[in-house]
Amino acid sequence: MQEVMSLIGKDLPLEKVLREILHLMSEMLGLNRGRIVLKDNDRGDFHIAHSYGLTREEATRGRYLPGEGITGQVIASGQLVLARNIKTDPVFLGRAVHLSSLPPGAVSFIATPVKMEGRVVGALACHRILHRDRPLSDELTLMKIMATLIGQLLTLHDRVERQTRELRAHNKMLEDALKGGRARYGIIGTSPALLQAIAQIEKVAAATASVLLLGESGTGKELFARALHLAGPRRDKPFIKVNCAAIPESLFESELFGHEKGAFTGAIDARPGWFEQAGDGTIFLDEIGELPLAMQTKLLRTLQEGTVIRLGSKKETRVNARLVAATNRDIGREVMRKNFREDLFYRLNVIPIRLPSLDERQGDIPELALFFVDKINRENHRNVSLSKSAVDFIACQSWPGNIRQLANFVERLILLSTETVLERQDVEQVLLGSAPSAPIASPVMAAPVMTSAYHGERPAMPSPDPAFPFRPYMKATSHERETLERALMEAGGNKTRAAQRLGMTERQFSYRWKKLSAA
């Protein structure tokens, strides 16, 4: 046993280790003509894969079907079999070693199953001269121990081989992605819908007209706005991004157009607005649909006249920034509902470019997933990769939250992983746990409170999951009017608390409330 364990610790090739184990069994124990019988995946039967004391011709003849001969019986039953005298045993086939070549006297045959993770994958067998000083029971025990060690070595080898294949496939996918020139403007993918949008960006990059980027939430509008900036003559000028949904209504004018000293409480110094800061560059107004009506009028004036007036001043300042706007709303419908100025819409809609959703570019998902894996590994000092089956599974899923949802999911997958290579089942487990189609409340929000104000069947309420702190995408039609009204009633008319009860932000709640009220 000591010799065998020393042999295993030398990190030798598997084939050499197994042959040396059979050699030790022969030299030290007198268990001769040892052989390890394993399945031949090409032919479907079992063959002598490793041996000691057999000629190449004898080893080649040793092929068995489950249940065939003593070796086949061991493989089929999973039980040790001892034939006390193979010269007279009718079950013994003598296929590898002809009986005529055996030494005089009785020769016994011991065969014990080799198992990997509980399933029989082959057999360890040998010849033994019947009359020996050592008890037969001791040698049967040693055979079982050797078979267990061999099974563990085969299991370890199989896992290493599988991970090596997956890593090679992963590296090949990365290599193909790099060869594809995926990083043009930082936009990843080669699907026709994506290339068409990029072509439109490049075609209008040198113009001065306003561009309106349309598409679902999470389709990468900021990336396309930057691509428009980088593809044109303003690439060396400032690029200013403004998220209209993140600015309180009272601060819009000051942020966009600037203010003079003393224009309002706290204005201790004069400050140029974002239009002035953009200079001759590009200003990107994200979520333009959230712009208040009062500010829409002032923005229209700036676009028409090319000037801004700081808050607290009467002096006009010339601006030359190119405007790129983006929205996931149907602005045409918002115009009909009087929520958006028609004249501003036409001013912005000079060059509309629609960005494809992830469902329209499913062929790009594998490349995107691998990009996010690489990015998140570098940012978090991890070394996790996805097998090809895992990437293929991700590519088959629907991602209503588009690239943002996919990126969040991959980040979650990497950070929660305890393995270095994730298989399909690992991805599936996390995906089912995340329930991407259902809204999940942020951990900082209060859990939904059930009160007696609801009658009958209650709508499904999301509950916070601190182990997975991100909010999946929710469609604008995710809640019925009755659900919003009930939540608002329970919250005493407070929209922020009502939103918390439904697992959304106050802005999301207000938008749905306004949309349903106008319907």
Steps between C-alpha positions, in 0.01 A plus 500: 500500500787734584662432161171566319436829682858611430443421135178705486677799659759518219257668259570248223276448194192296584591211270840458665355516853242231425759269340733545796219410741452175308879450504511538881209256537699243303845555653400550864181295533530235230170610344603435140378604157318799645269690270268802521199458275322820389234592247602560140286800406560445130376139494270495803647187664765469776867432429828456686620861513799449734689182589820352639622149413288472185635518149360764265317225309345361822387846610346563157294179522352601836166652401172436687136597500319557832406159641743316272742274690620575853623850406168584337310371805699730731429800276130415477446421870747737665610217732839330555529152349753230592556197277702249705627299204454656158619176332176331603265801528241490215437877518862600451554581131879484477474761227810706579719226649455151357471231767780305336746777580426497876748345749429153642260472791189690597487871405232724643360819343396807700294779340358802684304796362657841442257784575493870421266707716294193586460349153691199365735597217713187479684232697837426659599135457801269548616137523605346832667167575255333733736368765668793682601578856293821514129466568284549189281745692796740538559505128131552426507801735809639325334453160199701615727778631697505173176515299379793713827690447488432126140629487604820678794550263272452199247745645764766558646447153155524341424830680833651398451389140147643491610834644794513259266446204263768626785746554628434150154560359469815712836629376397422143182704543700789644749477215221501241338797673825697491557414135152628422601855591228518762619822664408754233391799710474252788186350342514120501331285240470430129128435454336667194268712718794633703719566195214690339471729804879556502491581128232762562711650780803527274296648216375796710805542725632803311164681491386762753132400516354356817484121531230310688595149617195278545486158657413294803664556836842340527586497127814713543384849404790671676748279313341595168500869596874475573550316170328788319731743679816297427414441135464870420722810495412582864681194633768710672243729664306438824227237524247593770244243616183616676248254647173693495331244725753559781461879531240652734262725308603807700864461392455436129546858380807562717664172393436539127548874454708601806442774757646827620626571848208564735241368253354286779581397854828313496622646169819641652680502163407525135497167319479415129233246409555180310433660162782746562728229641449293185649784295545385140452137603191286556232512770307178552157532663407151614135421578385822333141387553538581871565870427232722664277698261636834625854393420393366160410856398839635607687215336316567173605865515864400553490263204338755272713802593824335609511700824444446872413742777636414842261501792512846657637665185357676195808456286492248218798268457573331169525119506611268222459153649335229293199347669445125515187390685379154598179350631334164552155660484271530201546876461237520226241363741621736774445791257141384441446487877639853538787374716763610247514810283431427135737769372785369719432147379539607136816692589654195667371251244708633211710181492329215690706183545338191649724276707429124482394309808700195610224273367571644153872424528512164680808401302694767692411361844792250526751774418335743742490240777871421458584870494319551832666191649843639412413850623352385834790259560749785456304743715453251785828304474313178418584218260167351401413384150191362327492169316369496144180333619451778756550771237262324261239478775531873576466577127169310485339705776281807459641820651218758518734737687745470209875554545464651846314194628749265337795689653339495846429129472855414393639710785278316744606167350872577534489648850290216646703225332702250702629321188757609244303365203121540503289243319148533362342370821683766704364775274153351504496486879591868535266603219203326661597651834506849353153475340588761238144548384374596845582826677727464802507768764827667583640401842478859619125504444244385748346161441140499373252539785182298480196665655131434513437768237535231232206270439482186295799371311808713560745596225843341529730726698878481469707449808854626551785253466815638664711228339421636152497880525401617155168600349406321177328681216128575538278589208292817522187281503622283788219606739128551452326823599317323784831382646643853496185645659499244780869553576448878504201465733700281741783753494265780598545674164881500523635395158847421632364250752256361245791443263694321772209265558508402133878467478564799275636854519280804554575613145389165357180514705426859393558418136258205511246703694517785249484263205195312633327823603537638149375182335 
